[in-house]
Every structure is written in C-alpha cells, then in structure tokens.
Amino acid sequence: MFEQYEDNIRLKARTEMAEFVSPYQDFRKHASSVTPGIRLGVNVIKPQRPGPVLMQLHGWHMSMPAPARRDSPLPGNGYLMVQVDMRGRAFSDGRPDCNGLELMDLYDAVQFVRAEYAQWISAPELVYLEGGSGGGGNVMAAVGKFPDLFAAATAYYGMSDYAAWYEQDQTGEFRDELDVWVGGPPAEDTERYRARSGCALAPNLLTPLYMAHGEHDIRVPVSHSRAYMETLRACGKQRLAKLDVLHGVGGKGHQDGMSEQQRTMMLQASEDNRRRHAAPPVLPSSGRLAVGGYVVTQPLRVRLEHMGQFAWLDYDLAQSRFRMTARGPYRYTITLADGATVAGTCTPDPTV
C-alpha cells in the first residue's frame, strides 16, 4: 500500500478513461462543488461487508493508482477505500493548487461516496483519512480545513510548512510546481504558503492524528513532522497527535532502510488510531479557527476571497457572533448550517 505514498513516479499527461464498475473496485468521476465544469477521478475499493470510509491521498508528483477491475475483495480490507486523484492529475480535470481548492475535491469525494455507496458504508459519519509524502502534507492541512470531518487521520512523512520545504528543496524538483501551483516563491508572498501549510492550521486540530517519519528523509525532512508537533504543543493540543520517528529510515526515498518490523509497526499504529476513534470530533460552540482560504465545519463554513489569504475567526455560535481578523481588509463569507450567510471585511491586524 505504501507505493502510492512514496512519490517515485513523476506525474505524466492526463489519461482519458471511461468510468467502470466491477464487483469490488470501481473507477468513478464526480463533479467539483467549487470549480464548475471539472470532474475528479476516484478509485472506490469495496469491502466484503459494509465498513467505515477510508480516504487515501497520493504523493506529490503522483496520481492515484491506475484504475483496475477487482473481482474479489482486497484481502484484509474492512473499509470502503477511496483513492482520490487530486485535480490536474492523471485521471482528473483542473489545475493543481497545493492545498487550495484541491482539498475541496477531497471533501466532495467524501460526499460523493456517501451518496453513491451507502450500501457499502457501515456509518456515514465515520470517515478516516491517510496520505504520505505530498499526501501527508495534504492530510496535515485537511484536518485543519475540515476540523470535524475525520474521526482519525494518518500522515506519513508529510510536509507541514511549504515555505520551509521550498527552501529545503536541494535539486529544485518541487520548486517548479510550487512556483506554479502556489503562484510564486515564498519570498514574494509568504501568506500564500502559510494559508496552505499544516503548521499554520494546526490550532484547528480536533482529529486524532498519527504521524510517522524517517529520521534521514532528504526529500521531506523529519523537521516538518517535528515542527507540526511543536506547534500543537504551543497551542495545547499535543495529546491529539503521536509522532513515530523511524530510526535509520529515509534518504532519497522516504522508506529507504525501512525494516519489515518498522513497516508493520507503522501500519498497526495507524490502524490502532482508527480503531480507538469511532466517532467524528465535535466543533466547540465557541472558539477560534485559523482560516487558510477557507474552513468547512458542520455548523459553519468560511470562505475568503482568495485561497492564498490567511485570517482568524473568533466565533460564538450560541450568540451568533463572528469576528474575522487578517493582515488586510479581506472580504469573507460565513455560511451557517441553516443557510444564513454573514458577509463582511476582516479587521486589519498587522500581527496576524
């Protein structure tokens, strides 16, 4: 299963493929709720009997595994497993944007399988998430942008700070995409990178998170997982996450030097995290949320004018009080669960 997280295959041109269904694996496409006219691909691997949903996110340069028909159940699989093809990749329309609207594609995929595969799902509210490498970076941001969606999550060797990662890229193999997907280097606009980074969104964490990272990883240094943990400690949320630093592991490949014992330990720790948490978290009725372009929760959704903007929302749902602060007078829209909207302009605060 780790091949889709290793990031050892650079993305090639889009592949046109017709949707299909088979007894235990389908290739489907769903519409984007935020970008009209584009459709996104997913592999849906069905369990032998109904189970929870497990969303999987591929590596940075990669796409989801090639769609394939499956006539018998995947051995040992108890999940409705959904492999998401991020926008602009081999089986999806659109353009990649590094944790911008592409994470809404993940959200849309969850809603799609809830509607289309209800007979394969044991509890529609029970959704888990995992990803590695670029997908690990997606996970760290997704649990911040969708704080009450995932019951548990796993991030293998993910990047938590894209500005730092840009500077750490020794060969330029990631900077070329970052320049395009984010819209320039961090020296030109650090806020665009902040709005997409797990560390900046970590104060929102409600989802129990398991992380594993090789201590000698070159392409995504272990400092990213450690920095994420330090951010959680600073905001009193370290109890929600566990990090295993894998000794002797990592190099040009994330898994270089990994023993079978370490591999088994990672899989078991990730599975244990899911088994311990059989209900989604609940957003507090009042508090503060970091908004990197947007944040989506059960009681409210917040959308800034641009994906590269960062703001803070102080809210009290019982009193219907909302205050947005940002570096500039950014326009925002808050949509409540009953459909009511609150539109306004962020209060400028240069310290944000």
N, C-alpha and C positions, 0 to 999 in steps of 0.2 A: 504493500500500500504506500510505501514511502517514495516510490518513484515519482509520483506527481508533485511531491514537495521538494525534490532535490534540485530543480531548476538547472538541469543539464541539457535541455533541448531548447535552443533559441527559437522563438515563435516564427513560423513561416506564414505565407499568404493564407487568406481565408479559404476555407474548404466548404463548398456548397454541398449540402447533404439533405436529403428529404427526411422528414420525421418518420420514425417507425416505432412499433411496439412489439414486444416479444414476451414470453411468459414471465421472465424475471429481470429484464432490463429494457428500458425504453430510451429513445432519443427524442426529446421534445423541445419545442421552442415556445417562449412566452413573450408577451408584449412588455415593453417598458412603461411604467406609470409616470415617468418624468421626461422621457425623450420620445416624442411622437414619431412613429414610423419605424422604429427599430425593434428587432426581435432577438432574444437571447437564448442560447442553447443550454440544455442541461441533460446530463445522463441521470436517469432515475433507476436505481437498483432496488428491486423489491424483495422484501423478506419472505420467508416461508409462511409466517403468520404476522398479523399486524404488530407494529412496533413504533417506537418514537422516531422522529425525523432527525437525521444527522446530515448537516450541510458541510460540504468539503470544498476548500478553496485551493487552487493550484499555485505553482511557483511563478515568480516574476516574469520570466521570459516565456513561460509555458502556456498551454491551454489545458482544458480538462482532458482526461484520457480519451482516446479515439472511441467514438460510439461503437458498440458491439451488441449483437443479439445474445441473449442468455436464456438457455432452455431449462436450466436447473438452478436452484438457489445458490448464492455465493456461500461457500462453507463457513459456518460460524457467524453469519451476519444476522443480527436481530433488529436492524434498523431499516427504515425507508431511507436509503442513502442517496443523497442528491449532490452530484458533482457539478459545480457551477462553472460555466465558461464566461469569464469576465468580458465586458463589452470590448469590441475591437479585436478579439482573439479569433482562433481558427474557426469556431462554429457560431460566432455571434456578430451582429451588426454593431455599428457605433465606433467610437474612438475611446481608447483607454484614457483615464484621467487620474490615476493613482489616488484611490480612496476618496474621490469626489462622488460624482453621480454613480460610478460603478458599484459602490456599496449599496445603492438603492436597488441595483439589479439583484443583489443577494436577497434583499427584503422582498422584492417582487417574486423571486423564485420560491421563497417560503410560502407566500400567499397562493402561488400557482399550485404547488403540490398539495397544500391543504384543501384546495377546491377540487383538484383533479384526481387525487389519490386517497380520498378519505377512507376507502375500504382497506387500505394498507397501513393506516395510521392508528395506533392504539389510543393516543391522546393528542389532539391537535395543538394544544397549548405547550406540549413538551417538545422543544426544538433545541438541538445541540449543534455546536459549531467547532470545526477544526480546520487548520491550514498550516502550511510550512513554507519557509523562505518568504517569498513575496506574499504567499497566502497567510503566513504567520503575521506579517505586518498588517494585512487586511483584518485579521482577527482582532489584533490589539486596537485598531480603530473602530471596528464594527461593534465591539462590546461597549464602546463609548458613545457611538452614534445611535445605537439601539439598546439602551441600558436595561430594559425589562423584557427583551425578546428571547434571549437564550438562557436556558436552565443551567448550562455549563459549557465551557469552551476550552479548547487546546490550541496553543500557539507554539509550533516547533520552529526554533531558530529564526524568529521574525525580527524585522527592523521596527524600532519604536520611535525613531527620530530621523525623518528623511533628510533634513538639512545636514545632520551629522553624517549620515550614510553617504550623501553626495560627496562630502569632503574625504571620506574614507575610501572611496572607490579608486583603487590604485591603477586600474587599467582603463577606466572610462566605459566599462561595459554596461553600467547602469545610468551614468550621467546623460548619455544620449537620449534615453527615454524620459528621464526626469525633466530635462530641459523642455521637451515637447509636452509631456503629459501634465506637468505642473505649470508650465508656462514661463520657464527661465530658471537660472540658477538661484540658490538661496540668497546670494549677495544682492540680488536685485529686489527681492521681496521675501523676507523671512516668514511673513504671515501666511503666505500660500502653503508653505511647508508645515508650519505649526498646525494649521487647520486640518491637515491630513494625517498627523502623527499621533500614534497611540499615547505617547507620554503626555501630550497636551490634553488629551481627552480622558486620561486615567482617573481624574477626580469623579467621573460619572460611573465608575465601575460598580456594578451590583452583581454581575455574573461571576460565579466561582471559576477561576482560570488556572489551568495547568500549563506550565512552560518547561521546555527542555532545550538546551543549547550547548553545543560543543565548545570547550574552552579554547580551542585553537582555530575556530572558524575564521577564515580570511574574508570571505565574500559578505557575510553578515556577522561582524564581530559580536562576541558574547556581551560586550558592553551595552548593547541595545536591550537585552533582557534584564540585565542588572540595573540599567537606568530606569526601566519601567518599574521594577520592584522598589527602587529608591523613591520614585515619585509616589507610589502607593503608600510607602511608609510616611512620607511627608504629609499626606492627607488622611492618615489613619486607616487605610484600607488594606494593609498588607495581609490581614487574615484571609482575604478573599483569593489570594494567589499563592501558588507554590512554584518555585523555580528549581529544577534539577540541572546543575552544571555538569556536563558529561566530561569527565577527566580523560585526557588523551584523545579526544574526538575532535575532528574538524581539520580543515585545510582548505584547499580549493573547492572541495566538495564538503557539504555540511556534515555528511556522515563518514567522512574519511576516518579510518581507525576505529569505527564503532564495532563493539563486540556483539554477538548474539544475545548475551546476557543484558547488555545495555539496551539493545533494541526491544527485548521482551519487557524490560523494566519500564521503558517509555510507554509502550502500548498498554501495559497493565495500569500504570499511574493515570493515564488519560481515561481509560475505561472506569477506573475506580472513582475518578472525579465525577463522571456522568452518573454512575450508579448511586452516589451519595446525594445527588441533587435531582429530584424527580418533580420539580415544580419551577416555573419561571420566577424570577425575583419580582418584587413589587416596588414601584417608584414611591418614595415618601411623598406625603401630601404637601410638603413644603421643603424648600431647599435651594440648592444652586446647581446649575448644569453648565458645563462647557459646551459651546456650540461651534463646531468646526464646519461651517457651511450650512449644516442642518443637524437636528437631532429629532428622533422619532420615538415616542413612547406611547403607551396605551392611553393615558389621559390627555396628552397634548403632543403637537408637532411644531417645531420651529424651523423656519427657513429664512436664511439671509439672502441678500441679493446676489451674492457670488459665492462659489464653492471655496474660494481662497480666503474668505473672511472669517475671523475668529471673534467670538463675543462670549459674555457671561450672561446667563439668565438667572435672576433671583425670582422665585415664584412661591405663591401660596395658593393652592388650588381651592381651598375652602373659602378664601376671601376673594378669589378671582383677581389676585394682584400679580402683576408681572413687570419686571424691570430689566431692561437689556442695557448692558454697557459694553463698549468696544473702543478701539483706538480712534475711530472716526464715526461720523453720524450715519452709520449703515442702516439701510432700510430692512425691516424684518416683517414677517407674518407669523403669527401664532394661530394654529387651528386646534380647537378643543374637540373632545370626543363627541360632543353633541352637534358639531358642525359650525359652531360660532367661531368667528375669527377676530383677532386683535392685530391690527397693523400699526406700525409706528417707526420711529427712528431711534437707534441706540444713543444713549447718553455718552458723549465722548469722554474718554478717560485715558490719558497717555500711559498710565501704568498697566493697562490691560495687556 
